[in-house]
Each structure stands twice: as C-alpha cells, then as structure tokens.
C-alpha cells in the first residue's frame, strides 16, 4: 500500500519582508500564514518546525494506540508533546533533536511493559523514522 499526501507553500516578497501561506489538500490549513518572524521570532503564524512537532506527536500517539490495541489494551488518555530543536550549523540550520514527551493512563499495564510499548511506538512511528534528529522519549505512564 502506498499513501501520498499533498501540502503546498506560497511565498511573496523577500525573506525578511515576505510572507508565506501553507495549504493542505485536506483543508486543515488553507493559506495559513508563515514567515521569517513566525519562524525565528514571536509573530503570529506557524513555521515548518512547529508543523513537524505536531506531525511527530500525532504519528507517535497513533502508533502507540495501535500497539496497545494489538496487545488488547486501550489507553484512557494519551498526551504526547514534541519539542523540536533547530540549530545553526555549518551551511545553515538543521533540526538536531526531537524530544517526545508522553503522558498516558493505561489501565492494566505495569509501568515496565508500558514503557516497552512506548519505546516500540517511537521505533515504529514513520515520522520518527524519517527524522535524522536525535529522538528521545520521556514517558510518564499511569497504570
């Protein structure tokens, strides 16, 4: 099976004075603003790193839910947060780390087994696999 998704970016103007707009085929984003000041400053709008954080958290949580279901369990709640760090390196910028924080309530699972399942989700999340960054996992699991 092969799944293809589409997103697009439109930009007008120069880097410092320009403005971009991001659109997804699903309509989740429609000409949503982004620019240098929303990327490196505190101006309203989004940026590619923020979208990567959300994609990583969403993917990780979905894979965790899949693995739990295969083991016959359902989390009462799972909250996943990714902190993506971008650093200046020779030749520009690079995403160096993605720190995934998981808070989940998983009835009937002991913490050791739950942590093993969370590590399995990290290893099998397609976004985790795609990132060349150092990916760490902080899991607080309530059973």
C-alpha positions in Angstrom: 0.0 0.0 0.0 1.2 3.5 -0.8 -0.3 6.7 0.6 0.5 10.1 -0.9 -0.5 13.3 0.8 0.0 16.9 -0.5 0.7 20.2 1.0 1.9 23.4 -0.6 3.6 26.6 0.3 3.2 30.0 -1.4 5.7 32.9 -0.8 5.7 36.5 -1.9 8.4 39.1 -1.3 11.9 38.7 0.1 13.0 36.6 3.1 12.8 39.3 5.7 9.8 41.3 4.4 7.9 38.5 2.7 5.1 36.3 3.8 4.2 32.8 3.1 1.0 30.7 3.2 0.7 27.0 3.8 -2.2 24.9 2.4 -3.0 21.2 2.9 -5.1 19.2 0.4 -7.3 18.1 3.3 -8.2 21.7 4.0 -6.8 21.6 7.6 -4.6 24.5 6.6 -5.8 26.9 4.0 -3.4 29.7 3.1 -2.2 29.7 6.8 0.4 32.4 7.3 4.1 31.8 8.0 7.2 33.9 7.6 10.6 34.6 8.9 9.2 36.3 12.0 6.9 33.4 12.9 9.8 31.1 12.4 12.6 32.9 14.2 10.5 35.4 16.2 7.2 35.6 18.0 4.9 36.9 15.2 1.6 35.1 14.8 1.6 32.3 12.3 3.2 28.9 12.1 6.5 27.5 10.8 7.8 24.2 9.4 9.3 23.2 12.8 6.0 23.7 14.6 4.2 21.6 12.0 6.9 18.9 12.3 6.3 18.9 16.1 2.6 18.3 15.6 3.2 15.7 13.0 5.6 13.8 15.2 3.2 13.9 18.2 0.3 12.8 16.2 2.1 10.0 14.5 3.7 8.7 17.7 0.3 8.8 19.6 -1.4 6.9 16.7 1.3 4.2 16.6 1.1 3.9 20.5 -2.7 3.4 20.2 -2.2 0.7 17.5 0.4 -1.2 19.5 -1.7 -1.0 22.7 -4.7 -2.3 20.7 -2.7 -5.2 19.3 -1.8 -6.1 22.9 -5.5 -5.9 23.9 -5.4 -2.6 25.8 -6.7 0.9 25.4 -5.3 4.0 27.0 -7.8 6.0 28.9 -5.9 9.1 27.8 -2.6 9.8 26.0 -1.0 13.2 25.6 2.1 13.5 23.5 4.2 16.6 23.0 7.2 17.0 20.7 9.9 19.7 21.2 11.9 20.1 18.0 15.2 21.9 18.3 16.7 23.6 15.3 20.3 24.7 15.5 22.6 26.8 13.3 25.3 24.5 11.8 27.8 24.9 9.1 25.9 25.7 5.9 22.6 26.8 7.6 20.2 25.3 10.1 19.4 21.7 11.0 16.9 20.0 13.2 19.1 18.4 15.8 16.7 16.9 18.3 13.1 15.9 18.8 12.1 15.2 22.3 8.8 13.3 22.6 7.0 13.6 26.0 4.2 11.1 26.6 1.8 11.2 29.5 -0.6 8.2 29.3 -3.0 6.4 31.5 -3.0 2.7 30.5 -5.2 0.5 32.8 -4.0 -3.0 33.4 -0.4 -2.4 32.3 2.6 -2.4 34.6 4.9 0.6 34.1 7.8 -1.6 32.7 5.6 -3.1 30.0 4.0 0.2 29.2 7.5 1.8 28.8 8.4 -1.0 26.4 5.2 -0.3 24.4 6.1 3.4 24.3 9.6 2.6 23.0 8.0 0.4 20.4 5.8 3.3 19.3 8.9 5.5 19.0 10.7 2.9 16.9 7.7 2.3 14.6 6.4 5.9 14.1 7.0 6.8 10.4 7.8 10.4 11.4 10.4 9.2 13.9 11.9 7.0 11.3 12.1 10.0 8.8 13.8 12.4 11.2 17.6 12.4 11.2 17.5 14.0 14.6 18.3 12.6 18.0 14.9 11.4 19.2 14.4 11.0 22.9 11.3 9.7 24.8 10.1 10.8 28.3 7.2 8.6 29.3 5.1 9.0 32.4 2.7 6.1 32.4 0.0 5.6 34.9 -1.5 2.1 35.1 
